[in-house]
Amino acid sequence: MLKFPGKRPTKLGIRDGMLAPSPSTPNCVSSQATDKGHHVPPLSFSGDSRAAMRRLKVIVEAMPRARVIDSRGDYLYAEFSTPLMGFVDDVELYCDGRVIHVRSASRLGYSDLGVNRKRVEAIRKAFGTA
């Protein structure tokens, strides 16, 4: 079986309250993007932000082919791989205290055929903010 994971991006994480910007390619969505093609709404929550992030970790861990790489009180980073070719998408969730920002991006290729947007919406639905 062929595997095409690509290299883990070095610019992931939170810098000055922001996740990495979306590339110009249509294989990324982010709640911090300002253009329609890349933008998705952030996740809303009520109550304790750390509890919300712990709940999101459980949701992500239960998703097919997901692997949580980093999980802190306000940040979660996971890799999702495709079953056949092993392409990897990087998913980040960041709670700024008001909302939970999300970014999902393919490492390789140009188009993701909407996979990242569908993944974010699946997370939103499981989290109960759809």
C-alpha positions in Angstrom: 0.0 0.0 0.0 1.3 3.4 -0.9 1.6 6.1 1.7 1.8 9.8 1.1 1.8 11.5 4.5 3.9 14.6 3.5 5.9 16.4 6.1 4.4 17.8 9.2 4.1 21.6 8.8 6.4 23.7 11.0 4.1 26.7 11.3 1.3 24.9 13.2 0.2 26.2 16.6 -0.9 29.5 18.0 1.0 32.7 17.2 -0.4 36.0 18.6 -3.8 34.4 19.1 -4.0 33.1 15.5 -3.7 29.7 13.8 -1.7 29.5 10.6 -3.2 31.4 7.7 -4.9 29.3 5.0 -2.9 28.8 1.8 -4.2 30.0 -1.5 -5.2 26.4 -2.5 -8.7 25.2 -1.8 -7.7 22.4 0.5 -8.0 24.2 3.8 -10.7 25.7 6.0 -10.3 28.0 9.0 -12.5 29.9 11.3 -10.0 32.7 11.2 -9.9 33.0 7.4 -11.5 36.1 6.0 -12.3 34.8 2.5 -15.5 32.9 1.7 -13.7 29.9 0.2 -11.7 29.1 3.3 -13.9 30.4 6.1 -15.9 28.2 8.4 -17.6 29.5 11.6 -15.8 28.8 14.9 -17.3 26.4 17.4 -19.4 28.0 20.1 -19.6 26.6 23.7 -20.9 27.6 27.1 -19.4 26.9 30.4 -15.8 25.9 31.1 -13.5 26.2 28.1 -11.1 23.5 29.3 -14.1 21.1 29.7 -15.1 22.0 26.1 -11.6 21.2 24.9 -11.5 17.9 26.7 -14.8 17.0 25.1 -13.5 17.9 21.7 -10.4 15.7 22.3 -12.8 12.7 23.0 -14.7 13.5 19.8 -11.6 13.7 17.6 -10.1 10.6 19.1 -13.2 8.7 18.2 -13.1 9.8 14.5 -11.8 7.3 12.0 -8.0 7.5 11.3 -7.4 10.3 13.7 -4.4 10.7 15.9 -4.1 13.4 18.6 -0.6 14.8 18.5 -0.9 17.6 21.0 -3.5 18.5 23.6 -3.4 21.3 26.1 -6.0 23.3 27.9 -6.7 25.7 25.0 -5.2 23.8 22.0 -5.6 20.5 20.2 -3.7 19.2 17.2 -4.6 16.0 15.4 -3.6 14.3 12.2 -6.2 12.5 10.0 -5.1 10.1 7.3 -6.9 8.7 4.3 -7.4 5.0 4.2 -6.0 4.1 0.8 -3.2 6.5 0.0 -2.3 7.7 3.5 -2.6 11.4 2.8 -2.6 13.4 6.0 -4.7 16.4 7.0 -3.7 18.6 10.0 -6.5 19.7 12.3 -6.1 22.3 14.9 -8.6 23.6 17.5 -7.9 26.7 19.6 -10.0 28.2 22.3 -9.6 31.9 22.8 -11.9 31.9 25.8 -14.9 33.0 23.7 -15.1 30.6 20.8 -13.1 27.6 19.6 -11.3 28.3 16.4 -10.7 25.5 14.0 -8.3 24.9 11.0 -8.2 21.8 8.9 -5.8 21.6 6.0 -4.4 19.0 3.6 -0.6 18.7 3.5 -0.4 17.7 -0.1 -2.3 18.4 -3.3 -4.4 21.2 -4.5 -8.1 20.3 -3.9 -9.4 18.1 -1.1 -12.9 17.7 -2.7 -14.4 19.3 0.4 -13.0 16.8 2.9 -11.7 19.3 5.3 -15.0 21.3 5.4 -17.0 18.1 5.9 -14.6 17.0 8.7 -15.1 20.4 10.5 -18.9 20.1 10.2 -18.7 16.5 11.5 -16.8 17.8 14.6 -19.3 20.6 14.9 -22.3 18.2 14.8 -20.7 15.8 17.4 -19.9 18.8 19.6 -23.5 19.9 19.4 -23.0 23.3 17.7 -24.4 22.4 14.2 
